[in-house]
Amino acid sequence: MDVTPAPQQPVGDAATYPRFWEAVGLVLLAIVVQYFVGTNVDLIGRVVRVLRDDAPLNLAVTNALSLGLIIAWGHYKTGARFAEVFPLGPVPRRLWPGIALLLLGSATFGRALYALLNCISPEPEWLDDSLDMRLDPAGAYVLAVLVAPVTEELLFRGLILRGFVRNYGATVAIAASALMFALLHVSPWRLVSVAVDGAFMAWLVIRTRSLIPALLMHAVGNGLAVLLMLSASQPDAAWELSPDVQLLLLLAGVLLTLKAVGVLRDRLGKVGLPCPPKHGSGNMV
């Protein structure tokens, strides 16, 4: 991927928030806050008899409240304007075919890898959320397509990525923010695919100076995954293809992703969007 690392902070300059350990603290705090908020949401749900324990709609409310608080606190700590931390500018139309191809490739790669890992060692039931999604389809879409993409992109590709690019350069920022994004999703079966998705979305945000491509990729990818699970005859039937077929899908996903990156690099140059500017320019990265 075509990125130009930003230089290290000059001696005596104030580092941009968050630095690495500050970001780690934010993610850990987000996990703690999610636990306490989720507990109260479950209690309220039982009292008013609207929300079922651990249902997707409960998780959507918990995610919106807890990560919303963390994002607001982090934004306050930056001392920057909202648009500087969370850029939502338009993306040239020439880039959308490449972005769509990247979404198709990364989604195919991720689903096939997840299925192959399940063939080797099945994911524990307590990590599998497909049954809850089948019991509450509307809540599943609210969580996966609306709430999770917005909160997670603002946190990881907005707040954290901006700080990492300014402090450590684009390459380190992409890798570190993607790893943190993957670890928040808990499951080792999804670690690699989520990290890869996070890396490509971070690259797109840096090169387009906008969160819009990452938001749409995240929402559409999640929506397709939920649709696949809900349309299956059994909770895990969506993944029940032979290992040989899954391996072919994995290779196809890799090839599609590489092709998409090539298309995007070519078109990014033609629309005049350069690599990130140097530290101190006042832009997002």
VEXFIZA-343187 format. One record per residue (C-alpha): residue number from 1; residue in one letter; chain; x, y, z. Coordinates in steps of 0.2 Angstrom, whole numbers, plus 5000, padded with zeros to 4 digits. Layout:
VEXFIZA-343187
@baza = NUM&rolum = a&donu = A&xx = X&yy = Y&zz = Z
...
END
This chain:
VEXFIZA-343187
@baza = 1&rolum = m&donu = A&xx = 5000&yy = 5000&zz = 5000
@baza = 2&rolum = d&donu = A&xx = 5006&yy = 5017&zz = 4995
@baza = 3&rolum = v&donu = A&xx = 5009&yy = 5027&zz = 5011
@baza = 4&rolum = t&donu = A&xx = 5022&yy = 5040&zz = 5016
@baza = 5&rolum = p&donu = A&xx = 5027&yy = 5039&zz = 5034
@baza = 6&rolum = a&donu = A&xx = 5026&yy = 5056&zz = 5043
@baza = 7&rolum = p&donu = A&xx = 5042&yy = 5061&zz = 5053
@baza = 8&rolum = q&donu = A&xx = 5044&yy = 5058&zz = 5072
@baza = 9&rolum = q&donu = A&xx = 5038&yy = 5073&zz = 5083
@baza = 10&rolum = p&donu = A&xx = 5052&yy = 5086&zz = 5084
@baza = 11&rolum = v&donu = A&xx = 5060&yy = 5087&zz = 5101
@baza = 12&rolum = g&donu = A&xx = 5050&yy = 5100&zz = 5112
@baza = 13&rolum = d&donu = A&xx = 5034&yy = 5099&zz = 5101
@baza = 14&rolum = a&donu = A&xx = 5018&yy = 5093&zz = 5110
@baza = 15&rolum = a&donu = A&xx = 5013&yy = 5076&zz = 5104
@baza = 16&rolum = t&donu = A&xx = 4996&yy = 5074&zz = 5096
@baza = 17&rolum = y&donu = A&xx = 4983&yy = 5065&zz = 5107
@baza = 18&rolum = p&donu = A&xx = 4982&yy = 5050&zz = 5108
@baza = 19&rolum = r&donu = A&xx = 4999&yy = 5042&zz = 5108
@baza = 20&rolum = f&donu = A&xx = 5001&yy = 5023&zz = 5108
@baza = 21&rolum = w&donu = A&xx = 4999&yy = 5020&zz = 5127
@baza = 22&rolum = e&donu = A&xx = 4985&yy = 5033&zz = 5128
@baza = 23&rolum = a&donu = A&xx = 4976&yy = 5024&zz = 5114
@baza = 24&rolum = v&donu = A&xx = 4978&yy = 5008&zz = 5123
@baza = 25&rolum = g&donu = A&xx = 4971&yy = 5016&zz = 5139
@baza = 26&rolum = l&donu = A&xx = 4956&yy = 5022&zz = 5128
@baza = 27&rolum = v&donu = A&xx = 4952&yy = 5005&zz = 5122
@baza = 28&rolum = l&donu = A&xx = 4954&yy = 4997&zz = 5139
@baza = 29&rolum = l&donu = A&xx = 4943&yy = 5010&zz = 5146
@baza = 30&rolum = a&donu = A&xx = 4930&yy = 5007&zz = 5132
@baza = 31&rolum = i&donu = A&xx = 4929&yy = 4989&zz = 5137
@baza = 32&rolum = v&donu = A&xx = 4927&yy = 4993&zz = 5155
@baza = 33&rolum = v&donu = A&xx = 4913&yy = 5006&zz = 5151
@baza = 34&rolum = q&donu = A&xx = 4905&yy = 4994&zz = 5140
@baza = 35&rolum = y&donu = A&xx = 4904&yy = 4981&zz = 5154
@baza = 36&rolum = f&donu = A&xx = 4896&yy = 4993&zz = 5166
@baza = 37&rolum = v&donu = A&xx = 4884&yy = 5001&zz = 5153
@baza = 38&rolum = g&donu = A&xx = 4879&yy = 4984&zz = 5147
@baza = 39&rolum = t&donu = A&xx = 4875&yy = 4978&zz = 5164
@baza = 40&rolum = n&donu = A&xx = 4863&yy = 4993&zz = 5167
@baza = 41&rolum = v&donu = A&xx = 4855&yy = 4992&zz = 5150
@baza = 42&rolum = d&donu = A&xx = 4851&yy = 4973&zz = 5153
@baza = 43&rolum = l&donu = A&xx = 4844&yy = 4978&zz = 5170
@baza = 44&rolum = i&donu = A&xx = 4833&yy = 4991&zz = 5162
@baza = 45&rolum = g&donu = A&xx = 4828&yy = 4980&zz = 5148
@baza = 46&rolum = r&donu = A&xx = 4822&yy = 4967&zz = 5160
@baza = 47&rolum = v&donu = A&xx = 4812&yy = 4980&zz = 5170
@baza = 48&rolum = v&donu = A&xx = 4803&yy = 4987&zz = 5155
@baza = 49&rolum = r&donu = A&xx = 4802&yy = 4970&zz = 5146
@baza = 50&rolum = v&donu = A&xx = 4808&yy = 4978&zz = 5130
@baza = 51&rolum = l&donu = A&xx = 4826&yy = 4971&zz = 5128
@baza = 52&rolum = r&donu = A&xx = 4831&yy = 4953&zz = 5130
@baza = 53&rolum = d&donu = A&xx = 4847&yy = 4949&zz = 5139
@baza = 54&rolum = d&donu = A&xx = 4862&yy = 4950&zz = 5127
@baza = 55&rolum = a&donu = A&xx = 4851&yy = 4954&zz = 5112
@baza = 56&rolum = p&donu = A&xx = 4859&yy = 4963&zz = 5097
@baza = 57&rolum = l&donu = A&xx = 4848&yy = 4979&zz = 5102
@baza = 58&rolum = n&donu = A&xx = 4855&yy = 4978&zz = 5119
@baza = 59&rolum = l&donu = A&xx = 4872&yy = 4978&zz = 5112
@baza = 60&rolum = a&donu = A&xx = 4868&yy = 4992&zz = 5100
@baza = 61&rolum = v&donu = A&xx = 4862&yy = 5003&zz = 5115
@baza = 62&rolum = t&donu = A&xx = 4878&yy = 4998&zz = 5125
@baza = 63&rolum = n&donu = A&xx = 4890&yy = 5001&zz = 5111
@baza = 64&rolum = a&donu = A&xx = 4882&yy = 5018&zz = 5106
@baza = 65&rolum = l&donu = A&xx = 4882&yy = 5025&zz = 5124
@baza = 66&rolum = s&donu = A&xx = 4899&yy = 5018&zz = 5130
@baza = 67&rolum = l&donu = A&xx = 4910&yy = 5021&zz = 5114
@baza = 68&rolum = g&donu = A&xx = 4901&yy = 5038&zz = 5112
@baza = 69&rolum = l&donu = A&xx = 4907&yy = 5043&zz = 5129
@baza = 70&rolum = i&donu = A&xx = 4925&yy = 5037&zz = 5125
@baza = 71&rolum = i&donu = A&xx = 4925&yy = 5046&zz = 5108
@baza = 72&rolum = a&donu = A&xx = 4918&yy = 5062&zz = 5116
@baza = 73&rolum = w&donu = A&xx = 4932&yy = 5062&zz = 5129
@baza = 74&rolum = g&donu = A&xx = 4945&yy = 5058&zz = 5117
@baza = 75&rolum = h&donu = A&xx = 4940&yy = 5072&zz = 5105
@baza = 76&rolum = y&donu = A&xx = 4940&yy = 5084&zz = 5120
@baza = 77&rolum = k&donu = A&xx = 4958&yy = 5079&zz = 5124
@baza = 78&rolum = t&donu = A&xx = 4964&yy = 5083&zz = 5106
@baza = 79&rolum = g&donu = A&xx = 4959&yy = 5101&zz = 5108
@baza = 80&rolum = a&donu = A&xx = 4955&yy = 5100&zz = 5089
@baza = 81&rolum = r&donu = A&xx = 4939&yy = 5104&zz = 5079
@baza = 82&rolum = f&donu = A&xx = 4927&yy = 5090&zz = 5075
@baza = 83&rolum = a&donu = A&xx = 4931&yy = 5090&zz = 5057
@baza = 84&rolum = e&donu = A&xx = 4950&yy = 5089&zz = 5060
@baza = 85&rolum = v&donu = A&xx = 4948&yy = 5073&zz = 5070
@baza = 86&rolum = f&donu = A&xx = 4933&yy = 5065&zz = 5061
@baza = 87&rolum = p&donu = A&xx = 4935&yy = 5071&zz = 5042
@baza = 88&rolum = l&donu = A&xx = 4919&yy = 5067&zz = 5033
@baza = 89&rolum = g&donu = A&xx = 4923&yy = 5076&zz = 5016
@baza = 90&rolum = p&donu = A&xx = 4917&yy = 5070&zz = 4999
@baza = 91&rolum = v&donu = A&xx = 4926&yy = 5056&zz = 4990
@baza = 92&rolum = p&donu = A&xx = 4929&yy = 5057&zz = 4971
@baza = 93&rolum = r&donu = A&xx = 4917&yy = 5046&zz = 4961
@baza = 94&rolum = r&donu = A&xx = 4932&yy = 5039&zz = 4951
@baza = 95&rolum = l&donu = A&xx = 4937&yy = 5030&zz = 4967
@baza = 96&rolum = w&donu = A&xx = 4921&yy = 5021&zz = 4971
@baza = 97&rolum = p&donu = A&xx = 4923&yy = 5006&zz = 4959
@baza = 98&rolum = g&donu = A&xx = 4940&yy = 5002&zz = 4967
@baza = 99&rolum = i&donu = A&xx = 4932&yy = 5004&zz = 4985
@baza = 100&rolum = a&donu = A&xx = 4918&yy = 4992&zz = 4980
@baza = 101&rolum = l&donu = A&xx = 4931&yy = 4980&zz = 4973
@baza = 102&rolum = l&donu = A&xx = 4941&yy = 4981&zz = 4989
@baza = 103&rolum = l&donu = A&xx = 4925&yy = 4978&zz = 4999
@baza = 104&rolum = l&donu = A&xx = 4921&yy = 4962&zz = 4989
@baza = 105&rolum = g&donu = A&xx = 4939&yy = 4956&zz = 4990
@baza = 106&rolum = s&donu = A&xx = 4941&yy = 4959&zz = 5009
@baza = 107&rolum = a&donu = A&xx = 4924&yy = 4952&zz = 5013
@baza = 108&rolum = t&donu = A&xx = 4927&yy = 4936&zz = 5003
@baza = 109&rolum = f&donu = A&xx = 4944&yy = 4934&zz = 5011
@baza = 110&rolum = g&donu = A&xx = 4938&yy = 4937&zz = 5028
@baza = 111&rolum = r&donu = A&xx = 4923&yy = 4925&zz = 5027
@baza = 112&rolum = a&donu = A&xx = 4933&yy = 4911&zz = 5019
@baza = 113&rolum = l&donu = A&xx = 4947&yy = 4912&zz = 5032
@baza = 114&rolum = y&donu = A&xx = 4934&yy = 4912&zz = 5046
@baza = 115&rolum = a&donu = A&xx = 4927&yy = 4896&zz = 5039
@baza = 116&rolum = l&donu = A&xx = 4943&yy = 4888&zz = 5036
@baza = 117&rolum = l&donu = A&xx = 4949&yy = 4891&zz = 5054
@baza = 118&rolum = n&donu = A&xx = 4932&yy = 4884&zz = 5060
@baza = 119&rolum = c&donu = A&xx = 4936&yy = 4868&zz = 5050
@baza = 120&rolum = i&donu = A&xx = 4952&yy = 4866&zz = 5060
@baza = 121&rolum = s&donu = A&xx = 4945&yy = 4871&zz = 5077
@baza = 122&rolum = p&donu = A&xx = 4927&yy = 4877&zz = 5079
@baza = 123&rolum = e&donu = A&xx = 4924&yy = 4893&zz = 5087
@baza = 124&rolum = p&donu = A&xx = 4917&yy = 4892&zz = 5105
@baza = 125&rolum = e&donu = A&xx = 4898&yy = 4895&zz = 5107
@baza = 126&rolum = w&donu = A&xx = 4901&yy = 4909&zz = 5119
@baza = 127&rolum = l&donu = A&xx = 4910&yy = 4919&zz = 5105
@baza = 128&rolum = d&donu = A&xx = 4897&yy = 4915&zz = 5092
@baza = 129&rolum = d&donu = A&xx = 4884&yy = 4928&zz = 5091
@baza = 130&rolum = s&donu = A&xx = 4874&yy = 4921&zz = 5076
@baza = 131&rolum = l&donu = A&xx = 4860&yy = 4914&zz = 5087
@baza = 132&rolum = d&donu = A&xx = 4856&yy = 4930&zz = 5095
@baza = 133&rolum = m&donu = A&xx = 4856&yy = 4939&zz = 5078
@baza = 134&rolum = r&donu = A&xx = 4843&yy = 4926&zz = 5071
@baza = 135&rolum = l&donu = A&xx = 4832&yy = 4929&zz = 5087
@baza = 136&rolum = d&donu = A&xx = 4832&yy = 4948&zz = 5084
@baza = 137&rolum = p&donu = A&xx = 4836&yy = 4952&zz = 5065
@baza = 138&rolum = a&donu = A&xx = 4831&yy = 4970&zz = 5067
@baza = 139&rolum = g&donu = A&xx = 4842&yy = 4973&zz = 5082
@baza = 140&rolum = a&donu = A&xx = 4856&yy = 4964&zz = 5072
@baza = 141&rolum = y&donu = A&xx = 4855&yy = 4976&zz = 5058
@baza = 142&rolum = v&donu = A&xx = 4854&yy = 4991&zz = 5069
@baza = 143&rolum = l&donu = A&xx = 4870&yy = 4985&zz = 5078
@baza = 144&rolum = a&donu = A&xx = 4880&yy = 4979&zz = 5063
@baza = 145&rolum = v&donu = A&xx = 4875&yy = 4992&zz = 5050
@baza = 146&rolum = l&donu = A&xx = 4872&yy = 5008&zz = 5060
@baza = 147&rolum = v&donu = A&xx = 4879&yy = 5008&zz = 5077
@baza = 148&rolum = a&donu = A&xx = 4895&yy = 4998&zz = 5076
@baza = 149&rolum = p&donu = A&xx = 4902&yy = 5006&zz = 5060
@baza = 150&rolum = v&donu = A&xx = 4899&yy = 5024&zz = 5066
@baza = 151&rolum = t&donu = A&xx = 4906&yy = 5021&zz = 5084
@baza = 152&rolum = e&donu = A&xx = 4921&yy = 5010&zz = 5079
@baza = 153&rolum = e&donu = A&xx = 4926&yy = 5021&zz = 5064
@baza = 154&rolum = l&donu = A&xx = 4926&yy = 5037&zz = 5074
@baza = 155&rolum = l&donu = A&xx = 4936&yy = 5029&zz = 5087
@baza = 156&rolum = f&donu = A&xx = 4949&yy = 5019&zz = 5077
@baza = 157&rolum = r&donu = A&xx = 4950&yy = 5027&zz = 5060
@baza = 158&rolum = g&donu = A&xx = 4946&yy = 5045&zz = 5067
@baza = 159&rolum = l&donu = A&xx = 4953&yy = 5048&zz = 5084
@baza = 160&rolum = i&donu = A&xx = 4966&yy = 5035&zz = 5086
@baza = 161&rolum = l&donu = A&xx = 4972&yy = 5034&zz = 5068
@baza = 162&rolum = r&donu = A&xx = 4975&yy = 5053&zz = 5068
@baza = 163&rolum = g&donu = A&xx = 4985&yy = 5053&zz = 5083
@baza = 164&rolum = f&donu = A&xx = 4996&yy = 5038&zz = 5077
@baza = 165&rolum = v&donu = A&xx = 4999&yy = 5046&zz = 5060
@baza = 166&rolum = r&donu = A&xx = 5005&yy = 5062&zz = 5068
@baza = 167&rolum = n&donu = A&xx = 5016&yy = 5054&zz = 5081
@baza = 168&rolum = y&donu = A&xx = 5023&yy = 5038&zz = 5072
@baza = 169&rolum = g&donu = A&xx = 5020&yy = 5040&zz = 5053
@baza = 170&rolum = a&donu = A&xx = 5007&yy = 5032&zz = 5042
@baza = 171&rolum = t&donu = A&xx = 5014&yy = 5014&zz = 5041
@baza = 172&rolum = v&donu = A&xx = 5015&yy = 5012&zz = 5059
@baza = 173&rolum = a&donu = A&xx = 4998&yy = 5020&zz = 5062
@baza = 174&rolum = i&donu = A&xx = 4989&yy = 5008&zz = 5050
@baza = 175&rolum = a&donu = A&xx = 4997&yy = 4993&zz = 5058
@baza = 176&rolum = a&donu = A&xx = 4994&yy = 4998&zz = 5076
@baza = 177&rolum = s&donu = A&xx = 4977&yy = 5005&zz = 5074
@baza = 178&rolum = a&donu = A&xx = 4971&yy = 4989&zz = 5064
@baza = 179&rolum = l&donu = A&xx = 4978&yy = 4978&zz = 5078
@baza = 180&rolum = m&donu = A&xx = 4969&yy = 4987&zz = 5091
@baza = 181&rolum = f&donu = A&xx = 4953&yy = 4986&zz = 5081
@baza = 182&rolum = a&donu = A&xx = 4955&yy = 4967&zz = 5079
@baza = 183&rolum = l&donu = A&xx = 4959&yy = 4965&zz = 5098
@baza = 184&rolum = l&donu = A&xx = 4943&yy = 4974&zz = 5102
@baza = 185&rolum = h&donu = A&xx = 4933&yy = 4960&zz = 5093
@baza = 186&rolum = v&donu = A&xx = 4939&yy = 4947&zz = 5105
@baza = 187&rolum = s&donu = A&xx = 4938&yy = 4931&zz = 5094
@baza = 188&rolum = p&donu = A&xx = 4955&yy = 4924&zz = 5088
@baza = 189&rolum = w&donu = A&xx = 4945&yy = 4916&zz = 5074
@baza = 190&rolum = r&donu = A&xx = 4942&yy = 4934&zz = 5067
@baza = 191&rolum = l&donu = A&xx = 4958&yy = 4942&zz = 5072
@baza = 192&rolum = v&donu = A&xx = 4967&yy = 4941&zz = 5056
@baza = 193&rolum = s&donu = A&xx = 4952&yy = 4946&zz = 5045
@baza = 194&rolum = v&donu = A&xx = 4947&yy = 4960&zz = 5056
@baza = 195&rolum = a&donu = A&xx = 4965&yy = 4967&zz = 5057
@baza = 196&rolum = v&donu = A&xx = 4966&yy = 4966&zz = 5038
@baza = 197&rolum = d&donu = A&xx = 4950&yy = 4975&zz = 5036
@baza = 198&rolum = g&donu = A&xx = 4955&yy = 4988&zz = 5048
@baza = 199&rolum = a&donu = A&xx = 4972&yy = 4991&zz = 5039
@baza = 200&rolum = f&donu = A&xx = 4963&yy = 4994&zz = 5022
@baza = 201&rolum = m&donu = A&xx = 4951&yy = 5005&zz = 5030
@baza = 202&rolum = a&donu = A&xx = 4964&yy = 5015&zz = 5038
@baza = 203&rolum = w&donu = A&xx = 4974&yy = 5016&zz = 5022
@baza = 204&rolum = l&donu = A&xx = 4958&yy = 5023&zz = 5013
@baza = 205&rolum = v&donu = A&xx = 4955&yy = 5036&zz = 5026
@baza = 206&rolum = i&donu = A&xx = 4973&yy = 5042&zz = 5025
@baza = 207&rolum = r&donu = A&xx = 4973&yy = 5043&zz = 5006
@baza = 208&rolum = t&donu = A&xx = 4956&yy = 5050&zz = 5004
@baza = 209&rolum = r&donu = A&xx = 4956&yy = 5062&zz = 5019
@baza = 210&rolum = s&donu = A&xx = 4939&yy = 5056&zz = 5023
@baza = 211&rolum = l&donu = A&xx = 4930&yy = 5043&zz = 5035
@baza = 212&rolum = i&donu = A&xx = 4916&yy = 5040&zz = 5022
@baza = 213&rolum = p&donu = A&xx = 4924&yy = 5025&zz = 5013
@baza = 214&rolum = a&donu = A&xx = 4928&yy = 5016&zz = 5029
@baza = 215&rolum = l&donu = A&xx = 4911&yy = 5020&zz = 5036
@baza = 216&rolum = l&donu = A&xx = 4903&yy = 5013&zz = 5020
@baza = 217&rolum = m&donu = A&xx = 4914&yy = 4998&zz = 5019
@baza = 218&rolum = h&donu = A&xx = 4911&yy = 4994&zz = 5037
@baza = 219&rolum = a&donu = A&xx = 4892&yy = 4995&zz = 5036
@baza = 220&rolum = v&donu = A&xx = 4891&yy = 4986&zz = 5020
@baza = 221&rolum = g&donu = A&xx = 4903&yy = 4972&zz = 5025
@baza = 222&rolum = n&donu = A&xx = 4893&yy = 4970&zz = 5042
@baza = 223&rolum = g&donu = A&xx = 4877&yy = 4970&zz = 5033
@baza = 224&rolum = l&donu = A&xx = 4882&yy = 4956&zz = 5021
@baza = 225&rolum = a&donu = A&xx = 4888&yy = 4946&zz = 5035
@baza = 226&rolum = v&donu = A&xx = 4872&yy = 4947&zz = 5045
@baza = 227&rolum = l&donu = A&xx = 4861&yy = 4944&zz = 5029
@baza = 228&rolum = l&donu = A&xx = 4872&yy = 4928&zz = 5026
@baza = 229&rolum = m&donu = A&xx = 4869&yy = 4922&zz = 5044
@baza = 230&rolum = l&donu = A&xx = 4850&yy = 4926&zz = 5044
@baza = 231&rolum = s&donu = A&xx = 4847&yy = 4918&zz = 5027
@baza = 232&rolum = a&donu = A&xx = 4856&yy = 4901&zz = 5032
@baza = 233&rolum = s&donu = A&xx = 4845&yy = 4887&zz = 5037
@baza = 234&rolum = q&donu = A&xx = 4855&yy = 4884&zz = 5052
@baza = 235&rolum = p&donu = A&xx = 4865&yy = 4897&zz = 5063
@baza = 236&rolum = d&donu = A&xx = 4882&yy = 4890&zz = 5056
@baza = 237&rolum = a&donu = A&xx = 4876&yy = 4884&zz = 5039
@baza = 238&rolum = a&donu = A&xx = 4882&yy = 4900&zz = 5030
@baza = 239&rolum = w&donu = A&xx = 4900&yy = 4893&zz = 5032
@baza = 240&rolum = e&donu = A&xx = 4897&yy = 4875&zz = 5028
@baza = 241&rolum = l&donu = A&xx = 4906&yy = 4874&zz = 5012
@baza = 242&rolum = s&donu = A&xx = 4920&yy = 4861&zz = 5009
@baza = 243&rolum = p&donu = A&xx = 4938&yy = 4866&zz = 5014
@baza = 244&rolum = d&donu = A&xx = 4943&yy = 4865&zz = 4996
@baza = 245&rolum = v&donu = A&xx = 4930&yy = 4878&zz = 4991
@baza = 246&rolum = q&donu = A&xx = 4934&yy = 4889&zz = 5005
@baza = 247&rolum = l&donu = A&xx = 4952&yy = 4889&zz = 5000
@baza = 248&rolum = l&donu = A&xx = 4948&yy = 4894&zz = 4983
@baza = 249&rolum = l&donu = A&xx = 4937&yy = 4908&zz = 4990
@baza = 250&rolum = l&donu = A&xx = 4952&yy = 4913&zz = 5001
@baza = 251&rolum = l&donu = A&xx = 4963&yy = 4915&zz = 4986
@baza = 252&rolum = a&donu = A&xx = 4950&yy = 4924&zz = 4976
@baza = 253&rolum = g&donu = A&xx = 4948&yy = 4936&zz = 4990
@baza = 254&rolum = v&donu = A&xx = 4967&yy = 4939&zz = 4990
@baza = 255&rolum = l&donu = A&xx = 4967&yy = 4942&zz = 4971
@baza = 256&rolum = l&donu = A&xx = 4952&yy = 4954&zz = 4971
@baza = 257&rolum = t&donu = A&xx = 4960&yy = 4964&zz = 4986
@baza = 258&rolum = l&donu = A&xx = 4976&yy = 4966&zz = 4977
@baza = 259&rolum = k&donu = A&xx = 4968&yy = 4971&zz = 4961
@baza = 260&rolum = a&donu = A&xx = 4957&yy = 4984&zz = 4971
@baza = 261&rolum = v&donu = A&xx = 4973&yy = 4991&zz = 4979
@baza = 262&rolum = g&donu = A&xx = 4981&yy = 4993&zz = 4962
@baza = 263&rolum = v&donu = A&xx = 4965&yy = 5001&zz = 4955
@baza = 264&rolum = l&donu = A&xx = 4964&yy = 5013&zz = 4969
@baza = 265&rolum = r&donu = A&xx = 4982&yy = 5018&zz = 4969
@baza = 266&rolum = d&donu = A&xx = 4981&yy = 5022&zz = 4951
@baza = 267&rolum = r&donu = A&xx = 4965&yy = 5032&zz = 4953
@baza = 268&rolum = l&donu = A&xx = 4971&yy = 5041&zz = 4968
@baza = 269&rolum = g&donu = A&xx = 4985&yy = 5048&zz = 4958
@baza = 270&rolum = k&donu = A&xx = 4974&yy = 5054&zz = 4944
@baza = 271&rolum = v&donu = A&xx = 4962&yy = 5063&zz = 4956
@baza = 272&rolum = g&donu = A&xx = 4976&yy = 5072&zz = 4964
@baza = 273&rolum = l&donu = A&xx = 4975&yy = 5066&zz = 4982
@baza = 274&rolum = p&donu = A&xx = 4993&yy = 5065&zz = 4988
@baza = 275&rolum = c&donu = A&xx = 5000&yy = 5055&zz = 5002
@baza = 276&rolum = p&donu = A&xx = 4998&yy = 5062&zz = 5020
@baza = 277&rolum = p&donu = A&xx = 5007&yy = 5079&zz = 5023
@baza = 278&rolum = k&donu = A&xx = 5020&yy = 5082&zz = 5036
@baza = 279&rolum = h&donu = A&xx = 5017&yy = 5084&zz = 5054
@baza = 280&rolum = g&donu = A&xx = 5011&yy = 5101&zz = 5059
@baza = 281&rolum = s&donu = A&xx = 5001&yy = 5105&zz = 5043
@baza = 282&rolum = g&donu = A&xx = 4985&yy = 5107&zz = 5052
@baza = 283&rolum = n&donu = A&xx = 4976&yy = 5093&zz = 5042
@baza = 284&rolum = m&donu = A&xx = 4969&yy = 5077&zz = 5048
@baza = 285&rolum = v&donu = A&xx = 4986&yy = 5068&zz = 5045
END
